Amino acid sequence: LTPPSSLLLLSRRAVDSSDADFVSSLQRHLDWLKVCVEILSLPPAVLSLSLLPLHIFLPSLSRPAHVRTTAKTYSPLFVKTFVSQHKLATSYKSINRRRTQRITGKVTKPAALRPRKNKKAMAQLGAPSPGIENMPPDMPFRVNLNNRVMCPDCRENPPNIVEEGAEMLCGSCGLVLQDRLISSESEWRTFNSDDSRGADPNRVGDADNDLLTGSNVGTQIGGHFGSGATRKLQMTQSKLQGNKQDSKLQQGYARIQTWAETLKIPPGTSQLAKRYYMSVAESPAFRGKNMDAVLAGCLFIACRQHKVPRSFAEIFGTTSVPKKEIGRMYKQLERHLKHLADDQIEHLKNQGLSTAGSGYTGTKTTRPQDMVERICNQLGLKPRSIVQYAIHLAKETAGIQDLAGRSPLSTASACIYMAAHLVGEPRSYKDISKFANVSDATIKQAYKKLYEARADVVLSTWTKPDGSPVNMDQLPPS
């Protein structure tokens, strides 16, 4: 037979008499009980005992949840049975009478006025809140703007409000203040399995990843150190629900992240490189291409777009992709991204939407002045004047014919070497080459060409940190 507790559970979930699902479910339970009693030829007392929980919730079906109390929720039969079992000196009429007296203000709850006998517990209570009711009487009048939820029956201060199971209840009298609340808590679930082997059994849904095609919203079988049966289930589910496209994307993202951390590239730049790779991976024009070359090209373009450029030599040293292959892939990626941006702009125009910020700006050649500040920071050159002077020298090198075809890194290193000596904080070729990824001999050759044109590139208004003018005679000739 259906246990009476199931009917009691249904009564707890009932909200009002208009709940059609509840009424139909209740009717099915009652019909099923009657049929079972007739088939098994049981005495009528069994049916009466099974229907006893109906006396608990039938009086509350015609009342909304926010007005239910002890007297309104439970029937007189239930109160009488409960009182006799627990030997309580009360009755259904006395409960109704006391509720009426509380509403009219004739009586209050004894617990609110009764002095506490446990002084230790009293001492552990927190200080009263700095509300207006706790202010001294000589304070000027202010309007109490506190939004306080209080039980209309008990009127306790502070209120004993319990929030659980999408309902707000009074912990003293059981009055349902609100129901069907939207919970803002995490949807934690517990999975107790023998295969966890000490792992945390709590699980919660993963955040959506817009860099994937959407397969990450599904459920996967966990347990990395599970039994053989668990691993077989994992393999079977991976074959049935696995997305090869997402697997390929995740491999590429992991490689981009590793390279970005090695090159100390900001997180926003690596995220942009991942977005570029996502758009490229879906294009048939890049099928069969070297994956490392495509990833290196995406990272190279993202660095230029975010004004944190890296040279081909730096990308090559980290990714082990040849410079020529990175250069070819870079040009192909530029054309592809420009074509995608043009299609997006045309689509927005057809819908009458704004196209601001939707275009793709083609990257420019890396200039020496773009490399100066990063190398100075790595060298620990604190005076800001060194960075400013080095950037000025790097801009002036565009007019020096002997430095026009050199690598931006070697030219920037030579400018930093000269600016550091002018300010009085010199650095050696070896120190600069360590962070610029250029040999000290290359920096030395570039500096010689810059030293020959020192009179044209160094300004007479430059000063040291102490205010004294710079002296070009302090510059080493080589």
N, C-alpha and C positions, 0 to 999 in steps of 0.2 A: 504493500500500500504506500501511497505517497505520504511521507511523514508530515505531520502538522507544521514542522518548521519551514517547509517549502511555501505553504500558504502564508505563514508569518513573514517570510522574506518578500513575498509579493505585496503584502500589506505595507511593508516599509517603503517600497518603491512607488506606491500609489500616491498621486499628487492631488487629483480632484476627480469628481465623478464623470468628467468629460473625457477621461483617458479611455478611449475605445479599446486599445490593445490590452490594457489591464483588465477591463471588464470581460472581454472575450476569453482571455487566459484564465481568469477566475472561473468562468462558466465551464470551461473544458475540464478544469481540475475537479469541480463539483460533480459533473456528469460521470467522470471516470471513477470517482470514489463510490458513487451509487452503484454503478455497474459491477465493480469489484465486490462490494458487499453482497449484492444479489447472487453473483456467480458462486462465491465461496460460502454462501449460506451463513453468514456471520450474524451475530445478534445486533439489534439496532444500537446497542450501546457503543459499539465500535465506530459506527458512523457519527454518533454524537461526539465521541472523543476526538475523531479526526476533524470535525467541524468546529471544535472549540476555539481555534485561533480566529475564526470568523467574528466571534464576539469582541475580539481585540480591535479590529480595524473597521468593522461595519459602521460604527458611529462616526468615523472620520471621513467617510467617502463623500459626504455632502458638504464638507468644509474645506476651504483652501488651506495650503500648508502654513501660511503665515499666521493663522489664528488657532492652530492646534496647541493644546496644552494637555496636561495629564488627565484632566477630567473630560476633555473633548476627544482625546485620542483613544482612550480605553473605555470599554463599556462597564456598566455597574457590576456585571457578573465577573469580569476579569479583576476589577478592583477588590471585590469581596473575596475572591479566591486568593489573590495575592496577599491581602491583609491577613487572612486566616493562616496562611502558610508561614508568614514571617512574624505573626503575633504582633501586629501593629495596632495602636489605639487610634484608629481613624476610620472613616467611612467615605463613601462617594459623596454624600451630602455635605460632610464637613470640608472636603476638598473644594467643592463648588462654593461653599460659603466663604471660605478663607480667600479664595481668588477674588470674590466680589469685594471683600474688605480691603484687600491690597489695592485694587483698582481705585476705590474711593479714598484711599489714604488713611483708613482707620488703623491698620496694623502694618507693620513691616516685618521683614524676615528676621527671626531671632538671631541668625548668624551675623547679621549686619550690626546689631547692637550689643551682642554678647562680648564681654572683654576676653581677650586672649589669655589663656592660662600659661601657654608656652612662651616665656619671655625670650628664650633663645631664638625661637622662630620669629618672634616680633622684631628682634634686633637685626635679623638677617634681611628683613624687608628693605627694599630700596626706598630712597627718598621720594616724597611726593613730587609729581610732575609740576613744572612751573606754570600751571594754568592760572586763570584769573581767580578761580575759587580758592586757590592756595596763597594768594597774595595777602599781605597785611590789610586790615580794614582802613588804614589811613591812606592807602594808595588811591590815586585818582581813578575815576570810573573809566573802564574800557569795555567795549563790546566783546563778548566771548565768541570768537570765530572758530573755536575748535569743533570739528566734525566728529562727534562721538556716537558710536553705535551702542544703544542701551536697550535692554530688555524692557518692554512696556509693562510686564507683569511684576518682575522683581524690582526694577529700578535701582539695582545695585550700583554703587560707585566705589571702585572701578568695576565695570561690567565683566562678567565671567562668560566671555564669548568663545565658542569652540567652532573652528572651521575645519570640516573634514567631510570627505565624500561628496563634494560639490554642494554642501549645505552649510548654513551658518546657524548654529544652535546656541541656546542659552545653557551653559553648563550647570546652572542651579535648578531650573524648573523644567528644562527640556523643550521650551518653546522654539519652534522652527521659525527663525527670523527671515531667512532667505533660502531658496533652493535653486537647483540647476545653475549653480555658479560656474563660471569659466575659470579653470585652474591655470595659473601661470607657472606652475612648478614643472620641473623636467619629468618626462614620462619614463622614469626609471622602472625597469623590470628586473626580476631576479630569476636566474636560471640555475637551479641546483642540479648539477650533473656530476656523475662520477668521473667523466673524462676531463673535467677542468683541472684536477690535480693541484689544488691550491690556488688556482687563478681566481681573480675577482669575478663572482658570478653575476654582478650587476651589469646591465646593458642599457644603453640609451641610443636613440637614433642618431646617425651621423649627419653632419651638416651637408647641404647640397654643394656640389662643386660645379661651377659653371664652365670649367675647363674640360669637362667630360660630357659624353653624349646623353647621360641620364641613367646609366645602369647602376650608378652608385646608390640610388634610392632603394634598391631591392634588399632582400635579406640574404645573408651569406652564412654558411656553417662555419663556426669558429673552432677554436681548440687546436693550436699549433702543435702541442705535444700530446694530442689525443691518441686513442687506440687505433689499431689497424682499421676497424670498421668506420671510425670517424674520418680517417684519411680517405677511405674509399668513397664515403658520402661526399666529402669535399671535392674529389676529382669528378664524381658523377654530376654534381651540381654545377661545377665549373664548365663542364662540357655542354650541359643543357642551357644554362643561363649566362654563360660567359660571353662577353663582348670583346671580340678581337680588336676592334677599333680602339676601345678604351684601354686595352692592355698595351697596345702600341703607343698610345698617347702617354700613358703613365711611365713607360720606359724612357720616352723622350724627355718628359718633365724632370725625371730623376737625374738624367744626365745634364740637363741645363742647370739644375739646382747645384749639382756638384761643381760644375765649371764656374758658376757665378760665385760660389763661396771661395773657390781658389783664387779668382781674380778680384775678390772683394767688391763685387758689384752690388749696388743697393737692391733690396727686395722688389721694389716697384719695377726696376728695369728687368729683372729676371722674370717677373710676372708678365711683362709685355712680350718678352721673347717667347714665353709659353703660348701666349695668344697668337702670335705670328705662326708658331709651329702648328697650332690647332687648325688655322685656316689653310695652311699649306698641306697638312696631312690629308685633308678631304679633297684636295685637287688632284685630278688624274695627271696633270702635267709633271708632277714630281714623283710619280710611281717608278720604282726601280732606281731612284737616285740614292747616292750614298747618304745614309741617315745621319752620320756624324757631320758631313759637310752641310747638310740642310740645317741641323741644329746649330752649328757654329755660325752659319750665315744669319740665322734668326737672332742669335745673341749679339752678333756684331752690329746689326741694324738697330736693335733695341738700345744698345749703348749709345749709338750716334743720335737716336731720337731723343733720348733723355739727357743729352749733353754730358755724358760721362764716357767719352770715346775710349776705345782700346784699339791698339794697332793690330795689323795683321800678324806681326811677329808675336805679340802677346797671346792672341787667340791660337796661333799655331803652337806655341810652347805649352799651352794648356790642353788643347784638344787633339794634338798630333795630326791634324788635318793639314795637308800641304797648302802653302800660301796661294798658289795659283788656283787650286780647287776652291778655296774659300772665296777668292776674287770672282771666279766664274759664277759660283752659286749666289754670291751677293748681288751681282747684276741681274740674275734671273729672278731672285726674290724681290728686288726693287720693282721690276716690271709687273710681277704678279700682284704685289700689294697695291701698286698704283692702279691697276685694272680693277681690283676689288673695291677700292675707295671710289672710283668713278662710277661703278655700278650702284654702290650704296647712295651716292649723291643723286643719281638719276632717279632711283626709287623714292627717295625722300621728296624730290621735287614733284614727282607724279602724285604723291599723296598730299601735297601742299604743306609739308613740314619744313622746319628750318634745317639748313644744311651746315650750320656753323659747327666747326670742329669735327666734321665728318671726313674731310679730305686727308689724304696721306701726303705729307711733305717729304719730298725726296731728300735723302741725306747728302751732305757735302763732304768734300775731302777733309780728312782730319788735319787740323793745323797745329803748328807747334804751340801756340798760345793755349790751345785746349788741353794740353798735357802738363802745363807748368804747375798749376795749383796742386794737382794730385801728387806729383813727385815731391813738391816742397813739403806737403803734409807728411809724406812717408819719411822724409829726411828729418823731420822735426824742426824745421826752420820757423821759429816763432815770429820774428819781426815781419809785419805785414808788408813793409816796404820792399822786402826781397821778392815777394810774389808780384807786387806791382811793377817793380823794375824789370823782372824777368819777363813778364807778359809784354811790357813795352819793347824790350829787346827782341822778343819773338816776332812781334808784329813788324818791326823794322827789318828783320831778315828777309822779308819778301822782296826787298829792293837790292839785296846782295846777290849777285849773279852766282858766286861760287857756292852759296848755300841753297840755291833754288831747288836743286834736284835731290837733296839729302832727305833722309828719313825724318819725320817730325819728332821722333823721340830723341835722335842725336842732336838736332837743332835745339830742342827745348832743354836738353841736358847742358849744352854749351852755354845757353843764356842763364840758366840757374847757377852754373859755375862762376860766370862773370859777376852776376848780381850779388852772390854771397860774398865774394872778395871785395866788392865795392862797399858793402855795408859793414864789413868787418867780422863776418861769421863764415870763414871759408870752409869749403868741403872739398875733399879730394876726388879725383876722377873715379877711384875705386868705390867710394861711398855712393856716388851718384849712379854709377853703372849697376850697382846692386839692385836698385829700385827701378831703374829705367829699362832694364833688360837690354842694355847696349854695352858693348865692350868699351873699356876705358880708352883704348887706342882710337876708336871711332869718335868718342867725345873730344878727345884731344885734337884731332884733325879739324873737327867743326869749330872748336874754340879758336884755333889759329886763324881761320878765315874771319871769325867774328872780331878777334883782337885787332886785325889789320884795319877794320872799319870802326874802331871804337870811337873815334872822334865824331863820326856821323850819327851814331846810335845812342850814345850816352849824353844825357841832358846835364847842363851846368847847374840846374836848380835842384838836383838830387842831393839829399842829406842823409846822414847816418841817424840811428835812433837817438843819439845824444844831441842832435842839432847841428853838428859840424858838417861841412860840405864833404862830399865824396872826393877821393883823390885817385885819378886814373893811373897815377904813377905806381900805386900799390898793386896794380894788376900784374900777374905773372905773364911773361911773354908766351909761355907754352905750358 
